[in-house]
């Protein structure tokens, strides 16, 4: 399934309009669910529709996943990054509950980091690429997607203007979502200025397409 930025951007704009009008909110939520489904495995929505995420993995070699691109990222890093962020944004902030990520999942992933990876240097990503269990990463993303789907389904119009709280940001810190580095801590400042609507627009939707698009570029260049 080819990612078409023009279509996605059009839906993103439409989503912003629908969700902020009480009369069209439910239509907006349906569109949000449709857009979210395209960013995840078919297992999340239990349908046979192709998704951008599924297309990425088609004929993708393991060695390609681990290649560090000119942007000093990799496919595996990008998938971890968007999944970890979706995990604590949807679960901690949007639903006021615990993240999917825990010590058991971290052990299965075979990685030492807990944060989103914003402050990782080249050698950190190199080690990350060598260590991470790809199947466990895929499983983690499926579970995060399923949780977010339920959270979206439960949203009400009145939730859109709920602000992020200091306690929620502190919980992200305690969960290991950020580390003491300006490139990581700056995320809390960014999210702290948003409401639920703002987080839906970025990072739950747009942010993920940016990183998946980077993944497709890496695949196109190196998956020979």
PyMOL commands that place a pseudoatom at each C-alpha (Angstrom):
pseudoatom trace, name=CA, resn=UNK, resi=1, chain=A, elem=C, hetatm=0, pos=[0.000, 0.000, 0.000]
pseudoatom trace, name=CA, resn=UNK, resi=2, chain=A, elem=C, hetatm=0, pos=[1.599, 3.242, -1.165]
pseudoatom trace, name=CA, resn=UNK, resi=3, chain=A, elem=C, hetatm=0, pos=[1.600, 6.143, 1.278]
pseudoatom trace, name=CA, resn=UNK, resi=4, chain=A, elem=C, hetatm=0, pos=[0.109, 9.186, -0.428]
pseudoatom trace, name=CA, resn=UNK, resi=5, chain=A, elem=C, hetatm=0, pos=[0.918, 12.343, 1.495]
pseudoatom trace, name=CA, resn=UNK, resi=6, chain=A, elem=C, hetatm=0, pos=[-1.701, 14.407, -0.328]
pseudoatom trace, name=CA, resn=UNK, resi=7, chain=A, elem=C, hetatm=0, pos=[-4.531, 12.101, 0.737]
pseudoatom trace, name=CA, resn=UNK, resi=8, chain=A, elem=C, hetatm=0, pos=[-3.238, 11.753, 4.288]
pseudoatom trace, name=CA, resn=UNK, resi=9, chain=A, elem=C, hetatm=0, pos=[-2.772, 15.513, 4.719]
pseudoatom trace, name=CA, resn=UNK, resi=10, chain=A, elem=C, hetatm=0, pos=[-6.282, 16.093, 3.415]
pseudoatom trace, name=CA, resn=UNK, resi=11, chain=A, elem=C, hetatm=0, pos=[-7.683, 13.657, 5.965]
pseudoatom trace, name=CA, resn=UNK, resi=12, chain=A, elem=C, hetatm=0, pos=[-5.566, 15.219, 8.701]
pseudoatom trace, name=CA, resn=UNK, resi=13, chain=A, elem=C, hetatm=0, pos=[-7.077, 18.622, 7.949]
pseudoatom trace, name=CA, resn=UNK, resi=14, chain=A, elem=C, hetatm=0, pos=[-10.572, 17.144, 7.813]
pseudoatom trace, name=CA, resn=UNK, resi=15, chain=A, elem=C, hetatm=0, pos=[-9.969, 15.343, 11.111]
pseudoatom trace, name=CA, resn=UNK, resi=16, chain=A, elem=C, hetatm=0, pos=[-9.101, 18.602, 12.843]
pseudoatom trace, name=CA, resn=UNK, resi=17, chain=A, elem=C, hetatm=0, pos=[-12.358, 20.175, 11.700]
pseudoatom trace, name=CA, resn=UNK, resi=18, chain=A, elem=C, hetatm=0, pos=[-14.621, 17.231, 12.539]
pseudoatom trace, name=CA, resn=UNK, resi=19, chain=A, elem=C, hetatm=0, pos=[-13.278, 16.592, 16.030]
pseudoatom trace, name=CA, resn=UNK, resi=20, chain=A, elem=C, hetatm=0, pos=[-13.746, 20.188, 17.164]
pseudoatom trace, name=CA, resn=UNK, resi=21, chain=A, elem=C, hetatm=0, pos=[-17.427, 20.359, 16.252]
pseudoatom trace, name=CA, resn=UNK, resi=22, chain=A, elem=C, hetatm=0, pos=[-19.804, 18.502, 18.566]
pseudoatom trace, name=CA, resn=UNK, resi=23, chain=A, elem=C, hetatm=0, pos=[-22.187, 17.802, 15.683]
pseudoatom trace, name=CA, resn=UNK, resi=24, chain=A, elem=C, hetatm=0, pos=[-19.489, 16.076, 13.630]
pseudoatom trace, name=CA, resn=UNK, resi=25, chain=A, elem=C, hetatm=0, pos=[-17.391, 14.622, 16.465]
pseudoatom trace, name=CA, resn=UNK, resi=26, chain=A, elem=C, hetatm=0, pos=[-18.479, 11.011, 15.914]
pseudoatom trace, name=CA, resn=UNK, resi=27, chain=A, elem=C, hetatm=0, pos=[-17.620, 11.258, 12.222]
pseudoatom trace, name=CA, resn=UNK, resi=28, chain=A, elem=C, hetatm=0, pos=[-14.261, 12.613, 13.273]
pseudoatom trace, name=CA, resn=UNK, resi=29, chain=A, elem=C, hetatm=0, pos=[-13.727, 9.715, 15.627]
pseudoatom trace, name=CA, resn=UNK, resi=30, chain=A, elem=C, hetatm=0, pos=[-14.546, 7.256, 12.837]
pseudoatom trace, name=CA, resn=UNK, resi=31, chain=A, elem=C, hetatm=0, pos=[-11.996, 8.983, 10.614]
pseudoatom trace, name=CA, resn=UNK, resi=32, chain=A, elem=C, hetatm=0, pos=[-9.443, 8.908, 13.442]
pseudoatom trace, name=CA, resn=UNK, resi=33, chain=A, elem=C, hetatm=0, pos=[-9.927, 5.164, 13.861]
pseudoatom trace, name=CA, resn=UNK, resi=34, chain=A, elem=C, hetatm=0, pos=[-9.527, 4.667, 10.120]
pseudoatom trace, name=CA, resn=UNK, resi=35, chain=A, elem=C, hetatm=0, pos=[-6.319, 6.718, 10.051]
pseudoatom trace, name=CA, resn=UNK, resi=36, chain=A, elem=C, hetatm=0, pos=[-4.942, 5.013, 13.138]
pseudoatom trace, name=CA, resn=UNK, resi=37, chain=A, elem=C, hetatm=0, pos=[-5.610, 1.593, 11.629]
pseudoatom trace, name=CA, resn=UNK, resi=38, chain=A, elem=C, hetatm=0, pos=[-3.374, 2.426, 8.656]
pseudoatom trace, name=CA, resn=UNK, resi=39, chain=A, elem=C, hetatm=0, pos=[-0.431, 2.987, 11.001]
pseudoatom trace, name=CA, resn=UNK, resi=40, chain=A, elem=C, hetatm=0, pos=[-0.623, -0.465, 12.551]
pseudoatom trace, name=CA, resn=UNK, resi=41, chain=A, elem=C, hetatm=0, pos=[-0.694, -4.190, 11.906]
pseudoatom trace, name=CA, resn=UNK, resi=42, chain=A, elem=C, hetatm=0, pos=[-3.930, -5.793, 10.691]
pseudoatom trace, name=CA, resn=UNK, resi=43, chain=A, elem=C, hetatm=0, pos=[-4.126, -7.609, 14.033]
pseudoatom trace, name=CA, resn=UNK, resi=44, chain=A, elem=C, hetatm=0, pos=[-4.972, -4.349, 15.789]
pseudoatom trace, name=CA, resn=UNK, resi=45, chain=A, elem=C, hetatm=0, pos=[-8.273, -3.812, 13.973]
pseudoatom trace, name=CA, resn=UNK, resi=46, chain=A, elem=C, hetatm=0, pos=[-8.794, -7.473, 13.062]
pseudoatom trace, name=CA, resn=UNK, resi=47, chain=A, elem=C, hetatm=0, pos=[-9.475, -6.847, 9.403]
pseudoatom trace, name=CA, resn=UNK, resi=48, chain=A, elem=C, hetatm=0, pos=[-7.883, -7.784, 6.097]
pseudoatom trace, name=CA, resn=UNK, resi=49, chain=A, elem=C, hetatm=0, pos=[-7.334, -4.236, 4.891]
pseudoatom trace, name=CA, resn=UNK, resi=50, chain=A, elem=C, hetatm=0, pos=[-3.792, -3.417, 3.851]
pseudoatom trace, name=CA, resn=UNK, resi=51, chain=A, elem=C, hetatm=0, pos=[-2.072, -0.768, 5.937]
pseudoatom trace, name=CA, resn=UNK, resi=52, chain=A, elem=C, hetatm=0, pos=[0.985, 1.450, 5.494]
pseudoatom trace, name=CA, resn=UNK, resi=53, chain=A, elem=C, hetatm=0, pos=[2.652, -0.382, 8.348]
pseudoatom trace, name=CA, resn=UNK, resi=54, chain=A, elem=C, hetatm=0, pos=[2.038, -3.823, 6.832]
pseudoatom trace, name=CA, resn=UNK, resi=55, chain=A, elem=C, hetatm=0, pos=[3.372, -2.609, 3.476]
pseudoatom trace, name=CA, resn=UNK, resi=56, chain=A, elem=C, hetatm=0, pos=[6.592, -1.531, 5.144]
pseudoatom trace, name=CA, resn=UNK, resi=57, chain=A, elem=C, hetatm=0, pos=[7.328, -5.052, 6.348]
pseudoatom trace, name=CA, resn=UNK, resi=58, chain=A, elem=C, hetatm=0, pos=[6.542, -6.762, 3.036]
pseudoatom trace, name=CA, resn=UNK, resi=59, chain=A, elem=C, hetatm=0, pos=[9.760, -8.327, 1.676]
pseudoatom trace, name=CA, resn=UNK, resi=60, chain=A, elem=C, hetatm=0, pos=[11.773, -6.270, 4.166]
pseudoatom trace, name=CA, resn=UNK, resi=61, chain=A, elem=C, hetatm=0, pos=[15.061, -7.943, 5.100]
pseudoatom trace, name=CA, resn=UNK, resi=62, chain=A, elem=C, hetatm=0, pos=[16.201, -8.045, 8.720]
pseudoatom trace, name=CA, resn=UNK, resi=63, chain=A, elem=C, hetatm=0, pos=[19.551, -6.540, 7.778]
pseudoatom trace, name=CA, resn=UNK, resi=64, chain=A, elem=C, hetatm=0, pos=[17.783, -3.593, 6.128]
pseudoatom trace, name=CA, resn=UNK, resi=65, chain=A, elem=C, hetatm=0, pos=[15.881, -2.904, 9.365]
pseudoatom trace, name=CA, resn=UNK, resi=66, chain=A, elem=C, hetatm=0, pos=[19.176, -2.497, 11.191]
pseudoatom trace, name=CA, resn=UNK, resi=67, chain=A, elem=C, hetatm=0, pos=[20.888, -0.147, 8.722]
pseudoatom trace, name=CA, resn=UNK, resi=68, chain=A, elem=C, hetatm=0, pos=[21.545, 3.347, 10.061]
pseudoatom trace, name=CA, resn=UNK, resi=69, chain=A, elem=C, hetatm=0, pos=[20.496, 5.914, 7.451]
pseudoatom trace, name=CA, resn=UNK, resi=70, chain=A, elem=C, hetatm=0, pos=[22.013, 9.296, 6.640]
pseudoatom trace, name=CA, resn=UNK, resi=71, chain=A, elem=C, hetatm=0, pos=[19.628, 10.798, 9.214]
pseudoatom trace, name=CA, resn=UNK, resi=72, chain=A, elem=C, hetatm=0, pos=[21.283, 8.520, 11.799]
pseudoatom trace, name=CA, resn=UNK, resi=73, chain=A, elem=C, hetatm=0, pos=[18.099, 6.554, 12.364]
pseudoatom trace, name=CA, resn=UNK, resi=74, chain=A, elem=C, hetatm=0, pos=[17.021, 3.068, 11.347]
pseudoatom trace, name=CA, resn=UNK, resi=75, chain=A, elem=C, hetatm=0, pos=[13.738, 1.346, 10.586]
pseudoatom trace, name=CA, resn=UNK, resi=76, chain=A, elem=C, hetatm=0, pos=[13.844, -0.417, 13.945]
pseudoatom trace, name=CA, resn=UNK, resi=77, chain=A, elem=C, hetatm=0, pos=[14.618, 2.829, 15.764]
pseudoatom trace, name=CA, resn=UNK, resi=78, chain=A, elem=C, hetatm=0, pos=[11.735, 4.616, 14.012]
pseudoatom trace, name=CA, resn=UNK, resi=79, chain=A, elem=C, hetatm=0, pos=[9.252, 1.864, 14.887]
pseudoatom trace, name=CA, resn=UNK, resi=80, chain=A, elem=C, hetatm=0, pos=[10.406, 1.836, 18.517]
pseudoatom trace, name=CA, resn=UNK, resi=81, chain=A, elem=C, hetatm=0, pos=[10.259, 5.641, 18.689]
pseudoatom trace, name=CA, resn=UNK, resi=82, chain=A, elem=C, hetatm=0, pos=[6.697, 6.051, 17.424]
pseudoatom trace, name=CA, resn=UNK, resi=83, chain=A, elem=C, hetatm=0, pos=[5.431, 3.056, 19.387]
pseudoatom trace, name=CA, resn=UNK, resi=84, chain=A, elem=C, hetatm=0, pos=[6.949, 4.136, 22.694]
pseudoatom trace, name=CA, resn=UNK, resi=85, chain=A, elem=C, hetatm=0, pos=[5.567, 7.649, 22.268]
pseudoatom trace, name=CA, resn=UNK, resi=86, chain=A, elem=C, hetatm=0, pos=[2.107, 6.361, 21.331]
pseudoatom trace, name=CA, resn=UNK, resi=87, chain=A, elem=C, hetatm=0, pos=[2.233, 4.111, 24.386]
pseudoatom trace, name=CA, resn=UNK, resi=88, chain=A, elem=C, hetatm=0, pos=[2.686, 6.810, 26.979]
pseudoatom trace, name=CA, resn=UNK, resi=89, chain=A, elem=C, hetatm=0, pos=[0.683, 9.515, 25.193]
pseudoatom trace, name=CA, resn=UNK, resi=90, chain=A, elem=C, hetatm=0, pos=[-2.402, 7.335, 24.741]
pseudoatom trace, name=CA, resn=UNK, resi=91, chain=A, elem=C, hetatm=0, pos=[-2.211, 5.384, 27.991]
pseudoatom trace, name=CA, resn=UNK, resi=92, chain=A, elem=C, hetatm=0, pos=[-0.744, 7.827, 30.524]
pseudoatom trace, name=CA, resn=UNK, resi=93, chain=A, elem=C, hetatm=0, pos=[-2.186, 11.086, 29.186]
pseudoatom trace, name=CA, resn=UNK, resi=94, chain=A, elem=C, hetatm=0, pos=[-5.317, 10.203, 27.222]
pseudoatom trace, name=CA, resn=UNK, resi=95, chain=A, elem=C, hetatm=0, pos=[-6.512, 7.366, 29.468]
pseudoatom trace, name=CA, resn=UNK, resi=96, chain=A, elem=C, hetatm=0, pos=[-4.796, 8.010, 32.829]
pseudoatom trace, name=CA, resn=UNK, resi=97, chain=A, elem=C, hetatm=0, pos=[-3.557, 4.434, 33.127]
pseudoatom trace, name=CA, resn=UNK, resi=98, chain=A, elem=C, hetatm=0, pos=[-0.325, 2.461, 32.963]
pseudoatom trace, name=CA, resn=UNK, resi=99, chain=A, elem=C, hetatm=0, pos=[1.695, 1.943, 29.796]
pseudoatom trace, name=CA, resn=UNK, resi=100, chain=A, elem=C, hetatm=0, pos=[1.874, -1.333, 27.909]
pseudoatom trace, name=CA, resn=UNK, resi=101, chain=A, elem=C, hetatm=0, pos=[5.655, -1.218, 28.268]
pseudoatom trace, name=CA, resn=UNK, resi=102, chain=A, elem=C, hetatm=0, pos=[6.989, -2.881, 31.414]
pseudoatom trace, name=CA, resn=UNK, resi=103, chain=A, elem=C, hetatm=0, pos=[10.044, -4.827, 32.575]
pseudoatom trace, name=CA, resn=UNK, resi=104, chain=A, elem=C, hetatm=0, pos=[8.792, -8.069, 31.037]
pseudoatom trace, name=CA, resn=UNK, resi=105, chain=A, elem=C, hetatm=0, pos=[8.356, -6.461, 27.622]
pseudoatom trace, name=CA, resn=UNK, resi=106, chain=A, elem=C, hetatm=0, pos=[11.713, -4.732, 27.936]
pseudoatom trace, name=CA, resn=UNK, resi=107, chain=A, elem=C, hetatm=0, pos=[13.325, -8.105, 28.619]
pseudoatom trace, name=CA, resn=UNK, resi=108, chain=A, elem=C, hetatm=0, pos=[11.645, -9.639, 25.554]
pseudoatom trace, name=CA, resn=UNK, resi=109, chain=A, elem=C, hetatm=0, pos=[12.784, -6.709, 23.434]
pseudoatom trace, name=CA, resn=UNK, resi=110, chain=A, elem=C, hetatm=0, pos=[16.347, -7.303, 24.671]
pseudoatom trace, name=CA, resn=UNK, resi=111, chain=A, elem=C, hetatm=0, pos=[17.101, -3.583, 25.007]
pseudoatom trace, name=CA, resn=UNK, resi=112, chain=A, elem=C, hetatm=0, pos=[18.310, -1.418, 27.872]
pseudoatom trace, name=CA, resn=UNK, resi=113, chain=A, elem=C, hetatm=0, pos=[16.534, 1.837, 27.020]
pseudoatom trace, name=CA, resn=UNK, resi=114, chain=A, elem=C, hetatm=0, pos=[13.076, 2.827, 28.171]
pseudoatom trace, name=CA, resn=UNK, resi=115, chain=A, elem=C, hetatm=0, pos=[12.738, 6.271, 26.609]
pseudoatom trace, name=CA, resn=UNK, resi=116, chain=A, elem=C, hetatm=0, pos=[11.680, 7.273, 23.097]
pseudoatom trace, name=CA, resn=UNK, resi=117, chain=A, elem=C, hetatm=0, pos=[15.254, 7.463, 21.838]
pseudoatom trace, name=CA, resn=UNK, resi=118, chain=A, elem=C, hetatm=0, pos=[15.287, 11.179, 21.007]
pseudoatom trace, name=CA, resn=UNK, resi=119, chain=A, elem=C, hetatm=0, pos=[18.739, 11.674, 22.541]
pseudoatom trace, name=CA, resn=UNK, resi=120, chain=A, elem=C, hetatm=0, pos=[20.396, 8.539, 21.167]
pseudoatom trace, name=CA, resn=UNK, resi=121, chain=A, elem=C, hetatm=0, pos=[23.756, 8.968, 19.448]
pseudoatom trace, name=CA, resn=UNK, resi=122, chain=A, elem=C, hetatm=0, pos=[25.009, 6.927, 16.475]
pseudoatom trace, name=CA, resn=UNK, resi=123, chain=A, elem=C, hetatm=0, pos=[26.691, 4.286, 18.631]
pseudoatom trace, name=CA, resn=UNK, resi=124, chain=A, elem=C, hetatm=0, pos=[23.551, 3.995, 20.798]
pseudoatom trace, name=CA, resn=UNK, resi=125, chain=A, elem=C, hetatm=0, pos=[21.416, 3.272, 17.741]
pseudoatom trace, name=CA, resn=UNK, resi=126, chain=A, elem=C, hetatm=0, pos=[24.026, 0.848, 16.438]
pseudoatom trace, name=CA, resn=UNK, resi=127, chain=A, elem=C, hetatm=0, pos=[23.867, -1.139, 19.672]
pseudoatom trace, name=CA, resn=UNK, resi=128, chain=A, elem=C, hetatm=0, pos=[20.072, -0.865, 19.745]
pseudoatom trace, name=CA, resn=UNK, resi=129, chain=A, elem=C, hetatm=0, pos=[19.835, -2.252, 16.189]
pseudoatom trace, name=CA, resn=UNK, resi=130, chain=A, elem=C, hetatm=0, pos=[22.041, -5.215, 17.026]
pseudoatom trace, name=CA, resn=UNK, resi=131, chain=A, elem=C, hetatm=0, pos=[20.237, -6.051, 20.257]
pseudoatom trace, name=CA, resn=UNK, resi=132, chain=A, elem=C, hetatm=0, pos=[16.514, -5.571, 19.696]
pseudoatom trace, name=CA, resn=UNK, resi=133, chain=A, elem=C, hetatm=0, pos=[14.274, -8.562, 19.069]
pseudoatom trace, name=CA, resn=UNK, resi=134, chain=A, elem=C, hetatm=0, pos=[12.260, -7.732, 15.952]
pseudoatom trace, name=CA, resn=UNK, resi=135, chain=A, elem=C, hetatm=0, pos=[9.381, -10.079, 16.734]
pseudoatom trace, name=CA, resn=UNK, resi=136, chain=A, elem=C, hetatm=0, pos=[9.056, -8.623, 20.236]
pseudoatom trace, name=CA, resn=UNK, resi=137, chain=A, elem=C, hetatm=0, pos=[9.027, -5.111, 18.765]
pseudoatom trace, name=CA, resn=UNK, resi=138, chain=A, elem=C, hetatm=0, pos=[6.227, -6.083, 16.383]
pseudoatom trace, name=CA, resn=UNK, resi=139, chain=A, elem=C, hetatm=0, pos=[4.268, -7.644, 19.259]
pseudoatom trace, name=CA, resn=UNK, resi=140, chain=A, elem=C, hetatm=0, pos=[4.744, -4.550, 21.404]
pseudoatom trace, name=CA, resn=UNK, resi=141, chain=A, elem=C, hetatm=0, pos=[3.429, -2.321, 18.625]
pseudoatom trace, name=CA, resn=UNK, resi=142, chain=A, elem=C, hetatm=0, pos=[0.358, -4.524, 18.155]
pseudoatom trace, name=CA, resn=UNK, resi=143, chain=A, elem=C, hetatm=0, pos=[-0.461, -4.319, 21.864]
pseudoatom trace, name=CA, resn=UNK, resi=144, chain=A, elem=C, hetatm=0, pos=[0.029, -0.560, 21.945]
pseudoatom trace, name=CA, resn=UNK, resi=145, chain=A, elem=C, hetatm=0, pos=[-2.188, -0.174, 18.879]
pseudoatom trace, name=CA, resn=UNK, resi=146, chain=A, elem=C, hetatm=0, pos=[-4.955, -2.268, 20.433]
pseudoatom trace, name=CA, resn=UNK, resi=147, chain=A, elem=C, hetatm=0, pos=[-4.867, -0.186, 23.599]
pseudoatom trace, name=CA, resn=UNK, resi=148, chain=A, elem=C, hetatm=0, pos=[-4.995, 3.100, 21.684]
pseudoatom trace, name=CA, resn=UNK, resi=149, chain=A, elem=C, hetatm=0, pos=[-7.902, 1.820, 19.590]
pseudoatom trace, name=CA, resn=UNK, resi=150, chain=A, elem=C, hetatm=0, pos=[-9.953, 1.201, 22.748]
pseudoatom trace, name=CA, resn=UNK, resi=151, chain=A, elem=C, hetatm=0, pos=[-9.006, 4.620, 24.106]
pseudoatom trace, name=CA, resn=UNK, resi=152, chain=A, elem=C, hetatm=0, pos=[-10.088, 6.346, 20.890]
pseudoatom trace, name=CA, resn=UNK, resi=153, chain=A, elem=C, hetatm=0, pos=[-13.380, 4.451, 20.889]
pseudoatom trace, name=CA, resn=UNK, resi=154, chain=A, elem=C, hetatm=0, pos=[-14.110, 5.701, 24.414]
pseudoatom trace, name=CA, resn=UNK, resi=155, chain=A, elem=C, hetatm=0, pos=[-13.407, 9.371, 23.653]
pseudoatom trace, name=CA, resn=UNK, resi=156, chain=A, elem=C, hetatm=0, pos=[-16.161, 11.959, 24.080]
pseudoatom trace, name=CA, resn=UNK, resi=157, chain=A, elem=C, hetatm=0, pos=[-16.379, 15.429, 22.578]
pseudoatom trace, name=CA, resn=UNK, resi=158, chain=A, elem=C, hetatm=0, pos=[-15.826, 16.936, 26.017]
pseudoatom trace, name=CA, resn=UNK, resi=159, chain=A, elem=C, hetatm=0, pos=[-12.439, 15.196, 26.232]
pseudoatom trace, name=CA, resn=UNK, resi=160, chain=A, elem=C, hetatm=0, pos=[-10.948, 17.213, 23.384]
pseudoatom trace, name=CA, resn=UNK, resi=161, chain=A, elem=C, hetatm=0, pos=[-10.076, 20.258, 25.485]
pseudoatom trace, name=CA, resn=UNK, resi=162, chain=A, elem=C, hetatm=0, pos=[-8.727, 18.387, 28.513]
pseudoatom trace, name=CA, resn=UNK, resi=163, chain=A, elem=C, hetatm=0, pos=[-5.236, 19.703, 29.232]
pseudoatom trace, name=CA, resn=UNK, resi=164, chain=A, elem=C, hetatm=0, pos=[-2.159, 17.644, 29.958]
pseudoatom trace, name=CA, resn=UNK, resi=165, chain=A, elem=C, hetatm=0, pos=[-1.382, 17.755, 33.691]
pseudoatom trace, name=CA, resn=UNK, resi=166, chain=A, elem=C, hetatm=0, pos=[1.930, 18.047, 35.523]
pseudoatom trace, name=CA, resn=UNK, resi=167, chain=A, elem=C, hetatm=0, pos=[1.215, 14.737, 37.233]
pseudoatom trace, name=CA, resn=UNK, resi=168, chain=A, elem=C, hetatm=0, pos=[0.874, 13.009, 33.865]
pseudoatom trace, name=CA, resn=UNK, resi=169, chain=A, elem=C, hetatm=0, pos=[4.160, 14.472, 32.654]
pseudoatom trace, name=CA, resn=UNK, resi=170, chain=A, elem=C, hetatm=0, pos=[5.814, 13.369, 35.876]
pseudoatom trace, name=CA, resn=UNK, resi=171, chain=A, elem=C, hetatm=0, pos=[4.421, 9.879, 35.353]
pseudoatom trace, name=CA, resn=UNK, resi=172, chain=A, elem=C, hetatm=0, pos=[6.023, 9.767, 31.898]
pseudoatom trace, name=CA, resn=UNK, resi=173, chain=A, elem=C, hetatm=0, pos=[9.332, 10.626, 33.566]
pseudoatom trace, name=CA, resn=UNK, resi=174, chain=A, elem=C, hetatm=0, pos=[8.840, 7.930, 36.203]
pseudoatom trace, name=CA, resn=UNK, resi=175, chain=A, elem=C, hetatm=0, pos=[7.934, 5.437, 33.474]
pseudoatom trace, name=CA, resn=UNK, resi=176, chain=A, elem=C, hetatm=0, pos=[11.253, 6.138, 31.765]
pseudoatom trace, name=CA, resn=UNK, resi=177, chain=A, elem=C, hetatm=0, pos=[9.694, 7.875, 28.777]
pseudoatom trace, name=CA, resn=UNK, resi=178, chain=A, elem=C, hetatm=0, pos=[12.304, 10.641, 28.845]
pseudoatom trace, name=CA, resn=UNK, resi=179, chain=A, elem=C, hetatm=0, pos=[15.856, 10.963, 30.105]
pseudoatom trace, name=CA, resn=UNK, resi=180, chain=A, elem=C, hetatm=0, pos=[17.806, 13.936, 31.483]
pseudoatom trace, name=CA, resn=UNK, resi=181, chain=A, elem=C, hetatm=0, pos=[18.915, 15.316, 28.151]
pseudoatom trace, name=CA, resn=UNK, resi=182, chain=A, elem=C, hetatm=0, pos=[17.465, 18.494, 26.579]
pseudoatom trace, name=CA, resn=UNK, resi=183, chain=A, elem=C, hetatm=0, pos=[16.619, 16.587, 23.393]
pseudoatom trace, name=CA, resn=UNK, resi=184, chain=A, elem=C, hetatm=0, pos=[14.481, 14.248, 25.475]
pseudoatom trace, name=CA, resn=UNK, resi=185, chain=A, elem=C, hetatm=0, pos=[13.172, 16.527, 28.233]
pseudoatom trace, name=CA, resn=UNK, resi=186, chain=A, elem=C, hetatm=0, pos=[12.003, 19.024, 25.624]
pseudoatom trace, name=CA, resn=UNK, resi=187, chain=A, elem=C, hetatm=0, pos=[9.231, 16.604, 24.708]
pseudoatom trace, name=CA, resn=UNK, resi=188, chain=A, elem=C, hetatm=0, pos=[7.568, 17.244, 28.068]
pseudoatom trace, name=CA, resn=UNK, resi=189, chain=A, elem=C, hetatm=0, pos=[7.475, 20.978, 27.353]
pseudoatom trace, name=CA, resn=UNK, resi=190, chain=A, elem=C, hetatm=0, pos=[5.945, 20.308, 23.943]
pseudoatom trace, name=CA, resn=UNK, resi=191, chain=A, elem=C, hetatm=0, pos=[3.276, 17.920, 25.204]
pseudoatom trace, name=CA, resn=UNK, resi=192, chain=A, elem=C, hetatm=0, pos=[2.617, 19.983, 28.330]
pseudoatom trace, name=CA, resn=UNK, resi=193, chain=A, elem=C, hetatm=0, pos=[1.165, 22.782, 26.211]
pseudoatom trace, name=CA, resn=UNK, resi=194, chain=A, elem=C, hetatm=0, pos=[-1.358, 20.526, 24.506]
pseudoatom trace, name=CA, resn=UNK, resi=195, chain=A, elem=C, hetatm=0, pos=[-4.837, 19.160, 25.113]
pseudoatom trace, name=CA, resn=UNK, resi=196, chain=A, elem=C, hetatm=0, pos=[-6.213, 15.780, 24.020]
pseudoatom trace, name=CA, resn=UNK, resi=197, chain=A, elem=C, hetatm=0, pos=[-7.165, 17.142, 20.608]
pseudoatom trace, name=CA, resn=UNK, resi=198, chain=A, elem=C, hetatm=0, pos=[-3.637, 18.452, 20.080]
pseudoatom trace, name=CA, resn=UNK, resi=199, chain=A, elem=C, hetatm=0, pos=[-2.114, 15.113, 21.037]
pseudoatom trace, name=CA, resn=UNK, resi=200, chain=A, elem=C, hetatm=0, pos=[-4.404, 13.285, 18.613]
pseudoatom trace, name=CA, resn=UNK, resi=201, chain=A, elem=C, hetatm=0, pos=[-3.190, 15.521, 15.814]
pseudoatom trace, name=CA, resn=UNK, resi=202, chain=A, elem=C, hetatm=0, pos=[0.433, 15.217, 16.941]
pseudoatom trace, name=CA, resn=UNK, resi=203, chain=A, elem=C, hetatm=0, pos=[1.822, 12.649, 17.812]
pseudoatom trace, name=CA, resn=UNK, resi=204, chain=A, elem=C, hetatm=0, pos=[-0.988, 10.047, 17.539]
pseudoatom trace, name=CA, resn=UNK, resi=205, chain=A, elem=C, hetatm=0, pos=[-1.468, 10.657, 13.803]
pseudoatom trace, name=CA, resn=UNK, resi=206, chain=A, elem=C, hetatm=0, pos=[0.910, 13.017, 11.939]
pseudoatom trace, name=CA, resn=UNK, resi=207, chain=A, elem=C, hetatm=0, pos=[4.066, 12.189, 13.893]
pseudoatom trace, name=CA, resn=UNK, resi=208, chain=A, elem=C, hetatm=0, pos=[3.760, 8.517, 13.049]
pseudoatom trace, name=CA, resn=UNK, resi=209, chain=A, elem=C, hetatm=0, pos=[3.413, 9.099, 9.323]
pseudoatom trace, name=CA, resn=UNK, resi=210, chain=A, elem=C, hetatm=0, pos=[6.593, 11.200, 9.310]
pseudoatom trace, name=CA, resn=UNK, resi=211, chain=A, elem=C, hetatm=0, pos=[8.609, 8.342, 10.792]
pseudoatom trace, name=CA, resn=UNK, resi=212, chain=A, elem=C, hetatm=0, pos=[6.948, 5.624, 8.727]
pseudoatom trace, name=CA, resn=UNK, resi=213, chain=A, elem=C, hetatm=0, pos=[7.747, 7.665, 5.631]
pseudoatom trace, name=CA, resn=UNK, resi=214, chain=A, elem=C, hetatm=0, pos=[11.397, 7.739, 6.744]
pseudoatom trace, name=CA, resn=UNK, resi=215, chain=A, elem=C, hetatm=0, pos=[11.222, 3.953, 7.059]
pseudoatom trace, name=CA, resn=UNK, resi=216, chain=A, elem=C, hetatm=0, pos=[9.962, 3.600, 3.496]
pseudoatom trace, name=CA, resn=UNK, resi=217, chain=A, elem=C, hetatm=0, pos=[12.832, 5.770, 2.259]
pseudoatom trace, name=CA, resn=UNK, resi=218, chain=A, elem=C, hetatm=0, pos=[15.367, 3.561, 4.046]
pseudoatom trace, name=CA, resn=UNK, resi=219, chain=A, elem=C, hetatm=0, pos=[13.705, 0.461, 2.628]
pseudoatom trace, name=CA, resn=UNK, resi=220, chain=A, elem=C, hetatm=0, pos=[13.732, 1.855, -0.902]
pseudoatom trace, name=CA, resn=UNK, resi=221, chain=A, elem=C, hetatm=0, pos=[17.420, 2.761, -0.690]
pseudoatom trace, name=CA, resn=UNK, resi=222, chain=A, elem=C, hetatm=0, pos=[18.862, -0.299, 1.044]
pseudoatom trace, name=CA, resn=UNK, resi=223, chain=A, elem=C, hetatm=0, pos=[16.479, -3.265, 0.647]
pseudoatom trace, name=CA, resn=UNK, resi=224, chain=A, elem=C, hetatm=0, pos=[18.160, -4.659, -2.470]
for i in range(1, 224): cmd.bond("trace and resi %d" % i, "trace and resi %d" % (i + 1))
show_as sticks, trace
zoom trace
